[in-house]
Amino acid sequence: MSFKTADLCDDFSESLKICELEWKSYGKKKKFNGPICTVKVFEDNVLVKRALQTIPEGSVLVVDGGGSKRCALMGDMLGDIAQKRGVAGVIIYGCVRDVAELAETDTGILAIGSTPLKSVKKGQGENEVILRFGGVEWKPGEYVYADEDGVILSEKPLF
């Protein structure tokens, strides 16, 4: 089903959370939605890769990278994994790299910026925890809707 976040806000504003961050879109899909799966890391993308390899098809992976712009938490290889597994989207409070290749990925990818440096590979972080950034709480199992106007969250599916 097609949707516009602006229309969803008109219809459901009393029950939505509106993310206050302005995102940059890096994937081919500019509009995506699905149940939230979360990862919290800092300059380490090992758990991001594991999550993309295991979350259910149609899910949206939300990554709290602490807002770091020092290194990328996703690049072309993780973009390929997301696309092949049918992940609806990835939202990263951090950076991506391999921007030209990600633009060809048939997945929604939002991040706060890009940088060419790869992350460390220590495997540190947390999975499926409540994240707090952008003025909202991102809870695993709730729903996110993203398009060119912004990102909204709902406890329940809206359609």
DRENDO-1510 file (C-alpha; in Angstrom, 1 decimal, always signed):
<recs>
REC; n; res; u; v; w
REC; 1; MET; +0.0; +0.0; +0.0 .
REC; 2; SER; +1.2; +3.5; -0.8 .
REC; 3; PHE; +1.3; +6.1; +1.9 .
REC; 4; LYS; +2.5; +9.6; +2.6 .
REC; 5; THR; +3.8; +10.5; +6.1 .
REC; 6; ALA; +2.0; +13.8; +5.9 .
REC; 7; ASP; -1.3; +12.1; +5.3 .
REC; 8; LEU; -0.6; +9.6; +8.1 .
REC; 9; CYS; +0.1; +12.6; +10.4 .
REC; 10; ASP; -3.2; +14.2; +9.4 .
REC; 11; ASP; -5.1; +11.0; +10.2 .
REC; 12; PHE; -3.2; +9.7; +13.3 .
REC; 13; SER; -1.3; +12.6; +14.8 .
REC; 14; GLU; -2.5; +11.9; +18.3 .
REC; 15; SER; -0.9; +8.5; +18.4 .
REC; 16; LEU; +2.4; +9.1; +16.4 .
REC; 17; LYS; +5.9; +10.0; +17.3 .
REC; 18; ILE; +7.6; +12.4; +14.9 .
REC; 19; CYS; +11.4; +12.1; +14.5 .
REC; 20; GLU; +13.0; +15.5; +14.7 .
REC; 21; LEU; +16.1; +14.7; +12.7 .
REC; 22; GLU; +16.5; +15.6; +9.0 .
REC; 23; TRP; +17.7; +12.6; +7.1 .
REC; 24; LYS; +19.6; +12.1; +3.9 .
REC; 25; SER; +18.4; +9.3; +1.6 .
REC; 26; TYR; +20.9; +7.0; +0.2 .
REC; 27; GLY; +19.0; +4.0; -1.1 .
REC; 28; LYS; +16.8; +3.7; -4.3 .
REC; 29; LYS; +13.6; +3.5; -2.3 .
REC; 30; LYS; +12.6; +6.9; -1.0 .
REC; 31; LYS; +9.5; +5.5; +0.8 .
REC; 32; PHE; +9.5; +2.5; +3.2 .
REC; 33; ASN; +7.9; +1.1; +6.3 .
REC; 34; GLY; +7.9; -1.9; +8.6 .
REC; 35; PRO; +8.4; -3.2; +12.1 .
REC; 36; ILE; +11.4; -1.9; +13.9 .
REC; 37; CYS; +14.5; -4.0; +14.8 .
REC; 38; THR; +17.2; -2.1; +16.7 .
REC; 39; VAL; +21.0; -2.1; +17.1 .
REC; 40; LYS; +23.1; +0.2; +19.3 .
REC; 41; VAL; +26.7; +0.5; +18.3 .
REC; 42; PHE; +29.5; +3.1; +18.3 .
REC; 43; GLU; +31.9; +3.2; +15.3 .
REC; 44; ASP; +31.6; -0.6; +15.0 .
REC; 45; ASN; +29.3; -2.3; +12.4 .
REC; 46; VAL; +29.7; -6.0; +13.2 .
REC; 47; LEU; +26.2; -6.1; +14.9 .
REC; 48; VAL; +24.7; -4.1; +12.0 .
REC; 49; LYS; +25.8; -6.8; +9.6 .
REC; 50; ARG; +24.6; -9.6; +11.9 .
REC; 51; ALA; +21.2; -7.9; +12.2 .
REC; 52; LEU; +20.8; -7.5; +8.5 .
REC; 53; GLN; +21.6; -11.2; +8.1 .
REC; 54; THR; +18.9; -12.2; +10.6 .
REC; 55; ILE; +16.0; -9.8; +10.9 .
REC; 56; PRO; +12.7; -10.7; +9.3 .
REC; 57; GLU; +12.0; -9.8; +5.7 .
REC; 58; GLY; +10.1; -6.5; +5.5 .
REC; 59; SER; +11.6; -5.1; +8.7 .
REC; 60; VAL; +13.3; -1.8; +9.2 .
REC; 61; LEU; +16.7; -1.9; +10.9 .
REC; 62; VAL; +17.2; +1.2; +13.1 .
REC; 63; VAL; +20.9; +1.8; +14.1 .
REC; 64; ASP; +21.9; +4.1; +16.9 .
REC; 65; GLY; +25.5; +4.9; +16.0 .
REC; 66; GLY; +25.6; +7.8; +18.5 .
REC; 67; GLY; +25.5; +10.3; +15.7 .
REC; 68; SER; +29.2; +9.8; +14.9 .
REC; 69; LYS; +30.5; +11.1; +11.6 .
REC; 70; ARG; +34.0; +9.7; +12.0 .
REC; 71; CYS; +33.3; +6.4; +10.2 .
REC; 72; ALA; +30.6; +4.6; +8.2 .
REC; 73; LEU; +28.3; +1.9; +9.7 .
REC; 74; MET; +27.0; +0.7; +6.3 .
REC; 75; GLY; +28.5; +0.4; +2.8 .
REC; 76; ASP; +27.9; -1.4; -0.4 .
REC; 77; MET; +28.3; -4.9; +1.0 .
REC; 78; LEU; +25.8; -4.4; +3.8 .
REC; 79; GLY; +23.5; -2.7; +1.2 .
REC; 80; ASP; +23.7; -5.9; -0.9 .
REC; 81; ILE; +22.8; -8.0; +2.2 .
REC; 82; ALA; +19.8; -5.8; +3.0 .
REC; 83; GLN; +18.5; -5.9; -0.6 .
REC; 84; LYS; +18.9; -9.7; -1.0 .
REC; 85; ARG; +17.2; -10.4; +2.3 .
REC; 86; GLY; +14.2; -8.1; +1.6 .
REC; 87; VAL; +14.9; -5.6; +4.4 .
REC; 88; ALA; +12.4; -2.7; +3.9 .
REC; 89; GLY; +14.8; -0.1; +5.1 .
REC; 90; VAL; +17.7; +0.9; +7.3 .
REC; 91; ILE; +17.8; +4.1; +9.4 .
REC; 92; ILE; +21.3; +5.0; +10.7 .
REC; 93; TYR; +22.0; +7.7; +13.3 .
REC; 94; GLY; +25.5; +7.8; +11.9 .
REC; 95; CYS; +27.1; +7.6; +8.5 .
REC; 96; VAL; +27.2; +5.4; +5.4 .
REC; 97; ARG; +29.8; +5.1; +2.6 .
REC; 98; ASP; +29.9; +3.7; -1.0 .
REC; 99; VAL; +27.1; +6.2; -1.7 .
REC; 100; ALA; +27.0; +5.6; -5.5 .
REC; 101; GLU; +26.5; +1.9; -5.0 .
REC; 102; LEU; +23.9; +2.4; -2.2 .
REC; 103; ALA; +21.9; +4.6; -4.6 .
REC; 104; GLU; +21.4; +1.5; -6.8 .
REC; 105; THR; +20.3; -0.6; -3.8 .
REC; 106; ASP; +16.5; -1.4; -3.9 .
REC; 107; THR; +16.2; -0.7; -0.2 .
REC; 108; GLY; +15.4; +2.5; +1.8 .
REC; 109; ILE; +18.5; +3.8; +3.4 .
REC; 110; LEU; +18.5; +6.9; +5.6 .
REC; 111; ALA; +21.5; +8.3; +7.5 .
REC; 112; ILE; +22.8; +11.6; +8.8 .
REC; 113; GLY; +25.7; +11.7; +6.4 .
REC; 114; SER; +28.5; +9.9; +4.6 .
REC; 115; THR; +32.2; +9.4; +5.1 .
REC; 116; PRO; +34.7; +7.1; +3.3 .
REC; 117; LEU; +36.2; +5.6; +6.4 .
REC; 118; LYS; +35.1; +2.1; +7.4 .
REC; 119; SER; +34.2; +1.2; +11.0 .
REC; 120; VAL; +36.2; -1.0; +13.4 .
REC; 121; LYS; +35.2; -4.6; +13.7 .
REC; 122; LYS; +35.0; -5.5; +17.5 .
REC; 123; GLY; +31.4; -6.7; +17.7 .
REC; 124; GLN; +30.5; -4.4; +20.6 .
REC; 125; GLY; +27.0; -3.1; +21.1 .
REC; 126; GLU; +23.5; -4.1; +21.9 .
REC; 127; ASN; +20.6; -5.7; +19.9 .
REC; 128; GLU; +16.9; -5.2; +20.2 .
REC; 129; VAL; +17.0; -2.4; +22.8 .
REC; 130; ILE; +15.1; +0.8; +23.1 .
REC; 131; LEU; +17.0; +3.6; +21.3 .
REC; 132; ARG; +16.6; +7.3; +22.0 .
REC; 133; PHE; +17.6; +9.9; +19.4 .
REC; 134; GLY; +15.8; +12.4; +17.2 .
REC; 135; GLY; +13.4; +13.3; +20.1 .
REC; 136; VAL; +11.7; +9.9; +20.0 .
REC; 137; GLU; +12.1; +6.4; +21.4 .
REC; 138; TRP; +12.6; +3.6; +18.9 .
REC; 139; LYS; +11.1; +0.4; +20.3 .
REC; 140; PRO; +11.7; -3.0; +18.8 .
REC; 141; GLY; +8.4; -4.3; +17.4 .
REC; 142; GLU; +6.8; -0.9; +16.8 .
REC; 143; TYR; +6.4; +0.5; +13.3 .
REC; 144; VAL; +8.2; +3.2; +11.3 .
REC; 145; TYR; +7.1; +5.0; +8.2 .
REC; 146; ALA; +9.6; +7.0; +6.1 .
REC; 147; ASP; +9.4; +9.1; +3.0 .
REC; 148; GLU; +10.7; +12.4; +1.6 .
REC; 149; ASP; +8.8; +14.4; +4.2 .
REC; 150; GLY; +10.3; +12.6; +7.3 .
REC; 151; VAL; +10.1; +9.7; +9.6 .
REC; 152; ILE; +7.2; +8.8; +11.9 .
REC; 153; LEU; +6.7; +6.0; +14.5 .
REC; 154; SER; +3.6; +4.2; +15.6 .
REC; 155; GLU; +3.0; +1.6; +18.3 .
REC; 156; LYS; +0.7; -0.3; +15.9 .
REC; 157; PRO; +0.6; -0.7; +12.1 .
REC; 158; LEU; -1.4; +2.1; +10.4 .
REC; 159; PHE; -2.6; +0.1; +7.5 .
</recs>
